[in-house]
């Protein structure tokens, strides 16, 4: 018998067999409705299938605004997306972007209140999703509790560290009917009544809060102390043993770039995004004590395609914060303006994820002609210049961690 009954999902979870999910013992699902200006591309199908399976449904909308008015506008879009639908659990405002923290507690609380009041005016229950840092340092929980529910993210902790209705305790659930990891939650109190329904310890000592993602300190890499080799691995790389990792370190490997995923195949048809080996590869790298970066195949032919790719990429960045940056392996269209718009969309979203100065392009010299590199992007993106060689003697300079972190790659001829 499982000890939790609620999961949360978004389009990156792919196709889901909700009947198998329910048969496993899950009774409730909180699904992503949208973010900023767009709707999650699986929300409609998820909602229909979850309801058909007899599951209780809640929703969340990702906060991407920078004004109180923007929060109200996001609530209006959310209400538009859910019109005609019924919900058993609240609609939560997911507040977690690093770049928003500079607005401060008073302003961010106003964001939350504006969203919640609009949702409530629309006839639905509302709440806020927040990790420990946001809940304690960036939001006035007393004001939020007066309006609705608290959904608290504390993965890896033995119990939630704040008073909450729902506790998200893991990002790595394994449930029949869902391919790959899924977020798992325990419903502690009925969000609509506040009546306790679980024996989970409500208030844990702060020392129990062990998540290394939500409250991770700023990552720094001492590039001067590292050796000069960085390797790249993808879904086709064989499983690397701890012995092999140690041997590579002896040879001077000091960092790893790992494939996060790709959304389209050669025919530009959608496929499962996330590399099936990402989780195990990151674990091996972490156990070996090496820093990592992530790269993804950027195959978008439009801004809409880019939005879909970013939607799939975002949880990979959240789960595995890339110390050596996030790199886009580029395939461009024949239209420079379209390519620039796609890069603009990626840049905006990746900066919101806290990756400013850690975003790069992987492309050839020829591909740079397909974008406004010199006039628009050279000051914003780092560059990993692809220049295949026929012999190692052609190498002018080895890739080093400073290359990945400095943004000066465009000035070097790389192998």
N, C-alpha and C positions, 0 to 999 in steps of 0.2 A: 504493500500500500504506500503510495507516494505521500510525502508530507507537505505538499503544496498543491494548490488547485487553480492557479492563475498564471498565464503567460502573457507577454506583450510581443507584438510582431510589427514588421513593416515590410515593404516590398522586397527588401534584400533577403527575406526568408524564403522567397520563391514559392513554388507550388506547395500547397498544404492540403493534406487529407484530414479535414476537421472531424470526420467520424472516428478515425483512428485516435486523434487527439483526445476526443471525449471519452472513448473507450479506455484510454489509459488512466483516466481519473481527473483530467482537467475539466473544470466547470465554467471558467471565465477566461475571456481573452480581451486584452486592451490593444487596439490596433491603431496604427498611425493613420490619421486623416489627411494631414498635409503639413506644409511648412512654408512660411513666407507667403509667396504668391502662387504656389502650385499644390495640387492634390496628389497624394500618394497614388502611384499608378496601379496599385492592387487593392486599394481601399474598397471599391465597389464589389469586387469579386470576393474578397475576404469577408465583408459584412454579410453578403448573401449566403455564402457557404457556412459561415459560423452560425448564423441564425437557423439555417436549415438543419444543422447538426444538433440544435438544441442548447447551444452554449450561450451564457450570459455575455453581453458585449459592452465594452467601454471604449473610449477613444482618447487619442492625444494629438495635439497640434504643436509643432515645433516652433518656438519663439525665435524669430529672425529679424525683429524690428529694432529701431533705434529711437523711437519716440512713443509717447503714450498714445498718440493718435494712431501710430502704426500698430500698436497692440489691439486697439479697437477694430482696426481694419482687418487684422488677422482673424479676430473673432467673427467678424461679418463673413469672411470667406469660409471659415469653418462651418458656420451655421448654414451657409449656402450649400456646402458639400454634404451636410447631414440632413438636409430638408427631407421630410417624409419618412425618416428612419427613427426607430425607437432604441433607447439605450438603457441598460440595466445598471451600468456603472457610470461615473461622471465622465465629462470631457476634461482632460487634464492639459494644462499649459506646460509644455516641456521646456524648462529654462536651464540651459547649461553652456551656452557659447562663451568661451573665454573672453572674446573681444568685448562682450557686453558688460563685463565686470567693472569697467572703468566708470560706468554710469552711477554706481554707488547704490547703497541699500534703499534710500528713499525713492529714487527714480525707478529702480527695478521693481520695487513693491507696487508702485503706481502702474507699471506695465501689467503685473499679475492681476491687480484689482480691476483694471480696465477690461482685460480679457474675460475674467470670471464674471463680472457684472453683466457684460454683454451676453455671455452664454446663458446665464441665469434668466436674463430678460427674454431670451429665446425659448424658455421653457425647459431647460436641461440643467442637471446638476453639474457643478464645475469644481475643479481642483488644480493643484500645481504639483508638478513632478520636479524634485530637486535632490541633489546630493547633499552631503553634510556641509560642505563649504557654502553652497548657495543657501541652504536652509538656515544656517547659523549666522553667516556673515553678510549675506547679500539680500535677504528677504525678511520682512517683518511677519513672522508666522502667526502672531496673534491676529493681525488683520486678515490674513488669508484664511485662518481657521473659522473666523466669524462668517465667511462667505461660503466655505466649502471644505473640500477634502485635501489631505496631504498624501502624496505618493512619494516614498523616500527611496532613493538609490543608495544602497550600502552593500554592494557585492563583495563577498569574501569575509564579511563581518559575522560574528556569532549571533548577533541580534541587532536590530536597528538602534541607532544612537540618538534618535529624536522620537517624539510622540507622533505617530503616523497611523493612517488607515491601512495602507498597503506598503509592504516592504519588498523592494526588488533586491533579492539576495544573490543572484547569479546571472552571469551573461552566457553561461556555458551548459545549459540544459540539453539533454538528449532525449527526445520524445518521439515515439512512433508517429508517423504522419508528417514529420518535418525533417527535411534534409539539412544537416548541419546543426550548429549551436542555436539555441533560442533562449531569450531572457525569461527567468523564472521569478515568480512573486508569491508572497504569502499575504492573504487578506487577514489582517489583524482585527480590524473593526469594520462593521458595515459602513461604507462611506456615506450613506444617506442618513443613517440614524446615530452613528457613533457607538453602537452597541458592539461590545467585544465578541468576536466569533472565533478567536484563536488563543492558544495558551503561550504564544510567543512572548518572550520577555520584552516589554515595550522599551525600556530605557536601559541601554547597555552603557558601561563605562566607555569613555571616548577611546581608551587604549585598545578596545576590541575592534575599533574601526580600522581594518587592514587593507582596504582597497588601494592599490598602487596606481590606479588610473585617474579616479575622480579628484583626488587631492594630491596628485603627484607634484613635487616641486619642479621648477623650471629645469629642463635638462641641459647640461653642458657637457661638451666633449673636449678633453685636453688633447688637441690634435698634435701637439708637439711631442707627446709621449707615446704616440701610436706608430706602429710600423706601416709600411707604405702600400699594402695590398688590400683591395676590396673585391669581393666576388659577388656575382649575381646568381640567384637561383630562381627556378620557376616550378610550375606544377609537374613538369617532366623530369625534374632533377630526382635522382634516386634518394632514398632515405639515407641521411647522413648520420652515422653512428657517433657517439661521444668520442670514441677513439680517433675517428677521422677528423672531427672538429679540432681535437687537441693537436693532431698532426698538422692541420692547416695553420693553426696558431703558431706552431713551431716554425713553419715556413714563412711566417710574417703576415698572415691574414689578420686584419684588424677590424673588419667591418663587413656587413652583408647587406645586399640589396635584394629584397624579396618581392616576388610577384604578389600583388593583392588580388587582381582579377581583370576580367574583360567582359563586356556586356554583349558584344556582337561578334558573329562569326564572319568568315570571308564573304558570305552572301548578304551580310548586314541583317541577319536574323538574330533575335535575342536568344541568348543562352544563359545558363546559370553563371552569375558573375564571379563569385568568390572562388579563388583557387582552393581546391579541396585539400591541399597540403599546407595552407597558410598557418593554421593553428599549430600543427606539429612542427613545422619548420621554425616558427618563432620560438616555440618551447626549446627546441634544440639549440638555437642561437643564444637564447637567454641562459640556458644551463651552461653553455660554453663561455659565458661572460663577455659576449661580443655585442657591440651596438649594431642596430639595424636601421635601414631605411625601407620604404615601400615604393614600388612602382606599379603602374597600371597601364593597360592598353587604352589609349584615347582614340576611339574609332568613331566619335560623333560626327555626323554630317549636318547637324543643326543644333541650335541652342536647346531645343526640346530633347534631342538625343543626349546632349551634355547634362541636362538636368537629371535624366534617368541614370546616367553613369555616375554622377555625383551622389545621387540617392543611394546607390549600391556601395560606393566607395566610403561614404561617411562612417558607417559602423566599423569598417576595417581600421580606420584612423583612430576611432574612439577606443577600440579594443587593444590595438597595438601601436601606441604613439611612436612615430618613427623618429628616432634620435638623429638619423642621417638624412632626414628630409623625405618629402613625397615627390616622386618623379613621374612625369607623364610621357609614356612612350608614344610618340606622335605619328598618326596617319592623318594627313591633311586632305581637304577637298581641293578642287581647282579654283575655288573662290576665296581670295585673300580676305575679303571683308567678313565672310562667314567664319573663316578660321580665326580671325581676330576676335569676333564676338564669342566664339566658343572658349577661347583662352581667357577672355574677360570674365565669363561666367565661372570658369574653374578658379581663377585667381580670387574673385570675390568670396567664393564659398570656402576655399582652403585657408584664406586669411581668417575667416570667421572661426575656423577650427583651430586657430592658434599657430598656424604654420608660416607666418610671415617670415621672409628671408630663408625659408626652408622648402621652397617650391622650385622644381626644376623641370626642364624639358630634355627628353632624350631624342635627338634627331640628327640628321646629316646636314652638311653645309648646303646641299641642294635644297633641302626642305625649308631652310631658313628663308628662302625666297618666296615661300608660300604664306608667310606672315610678315607683319611690320616689325621685324626683330630690332633693328637699330633705332627706329624712331619711337617705338612704343613699349617693347617688352624687355629689352636688355637690362633695364634697371629694376625689373620686377621678378624675372625668372632667372634662376641659375641655368647653366647650359652644360649638358653632357653631350659632347660632340661625337657622333658615331663616325669613325674613320677606320674601316676595316683594313687590315694589313696582311701582307703575305708572308712576312718574316718578322720575328721579334726585334731584329736589328733596326727596323723602321720606327720603333718607339722613340719619341723624343722625351716623353715624361710619363712617369707612372701615375695612375690615379691614386690620390691620397684622400684621407678624410677632409683635409682643408679644402680640396676641390669641391666636395659635396656641400660644404657649409659656407663657402666664401662667396659664391656667385661669380667667380672670375674664370669659370671654365671656358667662356667664349674666346679667351685670349690664348688658349693653349691648343696645340694639335694633339688630340688624344687618340690612343689606340683602342 
